[in-house]
Amino acid sequence: MSTGYDLTSLALFRAVAETGSIAHAAIRHGLVSSAVSKRIADLEAHVGAPLLRRHRRGVELTPAGTDLLRHAEALQDAVARMAAHMATHASGMQGAIRMAANSSAISQFLPEDLAEFVAARPDLHIRLAEMTSPEVTEAVRTGTADLGVFSGLTESADLITLPYRRDTLVVVTPADHRLATRRKLRLAEIAAEPFVALQAGSSIQSFLDRQAEALGTRIHTQVAVQSFDGVRRMVQARLGIAVLPFGVIEPYLDATRLAMVPLDEAWATRDLLIAIRDRAALSPQARALITTLTGQPV
């Protein structure tokens, strides 16, 4: 609905008030004086009261003109702030990024990496969802996530993938477990042990199950939990051993009375990857985040 006040007329009125002259305001805006006078007359007609007192040396504001000037200044300042704020979207410094990541990335690497990114862009928001790796790749495929961080053990042939980090899987046992003093362990040696497993759909657990099957055996799952913290606590309670990423267990060894033993398998070192669906469809914000995470422009 029209208010009868337009920004151009208000800007001209403000120029008249600042210069004290219709002629000077016209020169400032590259107009003829009659055009400015017409704009002022239209404003006065809309207000229903004179805004200016005209005299030989120029013009001065009436009480109505003083009130309108105050509102015009506030409005134009708000418009300037709006323009500056909206400009940050074009530069990639404002908005939201939808991101999905698996538990390994969230537990080990992303907190510090995202903190660095957000510190440099305080007006940019990251909506991070924790998912299993298959869920991460599906979120990227369907467009519900702009980018995802997932295990390279997960099928992703239809997506564009970029290297992010590497992590190493280790065997976790109670500190006084008979296997805790071993220098290294093979999967064949531990598959029959009671296991604390991760949730269904976990890329680690699915991969371990496939590797055990290739050896002609299977993982003996004693209990399955949803999180790395749950796995640590269950192992500490002596409900079984587990296979976890190094960075998920190493900081907790002293406080939890747990031990870790290297897993002597070629596949124990795995890649964490970033998945995107279409480079051209990435927002400037998402591009900036991927550049921070990978150290390479997208």
N, C-alpha and C positions, 0 to 999 in steps of 0.2 A: 504494500500500500504506500503510495507516495505521500511524503510529509510536506512537500512544497519547498524543501530546502535542498539544494544540490551543492556538491562539494566545490564546483567551479565558482558559483556565486559567492559562497562563503569565503573562498580563498581571495576573491577580488575585494569583498567587503573588509577582510582582514588587512589587505594591502592599503586600502583607503584609510583605515583607522591608523595604521602604522606610519603612513607618509603624510596624513592630514590633507591629502589632495587627490581628487579623482584623476586629474591629469597625470600626476606622478605614478599612481597605481596602474593607469593604463600603459604608461611607458614600461613599467616593471614587467608587465605581462604581455607586452607586444600587441596591445589593442588600441583602438581609437577611444577617445574619452566618451563618446556617445554610447558605445557598447557597454562600458562600465556603468555609466549612468543608468542605462536600461536595466541592468542586473540589479542595481541598488534599488531602483524604483519597484521592481518585481518583489524584492525582499520586503520592502516597506508595505507593499500591498498585502503580502501574505501575513506579515506581523500585525498589520492594522494600526500601525503607529509610525511616525517618522524615526529614522535611525540616525540621521545626520542633520546638523544645523549648518547651512551654507552661509558663508560670509566672503568678503573680498579676498582674504588671505588663504582661503581654503575651506575645510570643513572640520567640525568637531562632533563628537558622539553625543547623542541624547541619552537619557537613562535607558531607554529601550536598546539603543545601539551599544551601550556599555555591557548590558546583559548578554546581548547576542554575541559580542566579541568574545566574552569569557567562554561561552559555549562553543563558538567556532574554533577557538584555540585548543580547547580540550578535545574536540572532535578531530581536528587535523593532527594533533599529537597521537591520538589513538590510531588513526589511519597510518601514520608513519611507523608506529610500532608494529601494526599488523603487517605492513609491507616488509619490514625487516625480518619479522618472524617467519613469514611465508617464504621468503627468499632462502631460508636455511633448508627448506625441503629440496630445492633445486641443487643445492651444494652437497646434499647428503648428510647434513648435520642435524636433521630433525626427523622425527617420525618413529616408526616401530619396525623391528625386524622379527619375523617369526622363525624361531630356530628350534630344531629337535636334536637331541644328542643321547647317546647311550650312557649307561652308568659309569663305564670306564673313563670316558672323556670327562664327565662331570666330576667324578671323584678325584681325578689326577691332574688335569691340565686346564680345563676351561675356567675355573674360578679366577686364577691369576690373569689369564689371557683376556677374559672379558672385563675384568676390573681395569686393566690398562686401557682397553678400548673405550669404555664408558667414561673413564676419568677425563679423556680428551674430548668427549662429546656428551656433556651432561644433559642435553635436551633430547638425546636419542634413547629410546627404550628397546630392550631386548626381551621378547616373550619366549622364554626357554622352557621347553617341555622335555622331561626325562622319559625315554622310551627304550624298548629293546631295539637292537640294530635293524631287524626286519621291519619293525614299526617305523623307524626313522626313514628308511628308504621309501616306504609306502607313503609317508607323509609328504616327502619331496615329490614323488610321482603324481600325487593327487593335488598338489599345490597348496596343501594346508600348512606347509613349512617352506620358507624361502630357501633354506639350506639345512643340511643335517650332518651330524658327525656320527660315524658308525664304524663298526669293525669291518676290516677288509675281508673277513671270512664270509661276509654276507653277499649274496647275489646282487649285483648292481649294474649289469651290462647295459641296461637301457638308460643309465644316468651318466652325467659328466662327473667324474671324480677327481679330486685333488688331494695330494698327500698332506696330512696334518701332523701326526705324531706317530711314534712307535711305542708299544709297551711290551713287557715281557711277562709271561705267565710263570708263576712259581707254585710250589706245593706248600700248603699251610697246615701246620700240625700244632697240637699243644706242645709247650716247651719241653715237657718230659716224655713225649711220645718216643717210641722206639725208633721211629724214622727220622727224628729231629736232628740226629747227629750225622746223618748221611751227607756226603758232599754233593750228590746229585741223585736224581731219581728218574726212571723211565715210567711212562704210563702203564706199561705192562706189569710193572712191579706194584702199582698202587690201585689198579682198577678194582680189585676184589676187596679193598679196604672199605669200611663204612664211609660214605661221602656225605658232606653237606653240599647240596646242589643249589644252584641259582634257579630263579623262576623259569617256568616254561617260556620258551621264546628267546631266552638269553643266547647270544651268539657264542659265548664261551661254552655254555653247557651243551648246546646243540653240537658244537664242533667236537667237544670231548666225547660225546656219545658216538659220533661218527668215527672218530679215531679208534675208540675202543672196539667198535663193531668191526673195523678193518683188521684188528688184531685177533678177532674171533672171540671176543669177550664183551662185557658190558660194565658200565659204571654201576656200582652197588650203592644206590641212593638211600641213605638213612632218613634224611629230612631235607625238604626243599623250602627255601625262603625267598623273599622278594628283593633283598638288598644286600650289599656288601657288608654293611654293619651287622645285619642278621647272620650272615655267614660267619663273620669273625666271632660273634658271641656264641654261636652254636659250636664252633670248633673249640673255643675256650671252655665250653661246658662238656667237652669230650664226647660229643655226639658224632664225631667223624672228622675226617680231614677234608681239605678243599683245594681247588686250584683257582687262584685269583691273580689279577695283575699285580706286579711288583709295587707300583705306587699306591695301591689300595691297602697293602698290608705293612709295608716297611715303616711308616710313621707310628704304627701301633704296637710294634714288637715289645718294647720295654714295658709299656703300661698294661698289656693284656696277657703277658706270659704265653705268647705264641712264638712259634719258630717258623722260618721259611727255608725251603730247600730248592735250589735251582731245578727246573724241569728240563731234563736232557733230551729235548726233542727239537728237530729243525723248525717245527711249526710253533714253538713256544714264543718266539718273537713275532708279533703280528702288527700290521699297519692299522692305524686309525685314519679314516679318510673323510673328506668333506664331499657331500653330494649336492649337486644342483641339477635342475631340470633343463634350464635354457639360459645361457650366458646373456643373450640379448634382453631377456625379460627381467634380469636382476635390477633392483633399485640401486641408486647410488649408495644408499646406506648399507645394503647387503654387500655390495662390491667392496666398500671400505672395510667391513668386518672381515671378509674373506682375505683381503690383503694383509690385515693385521694377523690373522691366524696362520697364514701360510708363508708370509714374507714375500709373496709374489703378487703382482697385479693380476686381476682376472681378465 
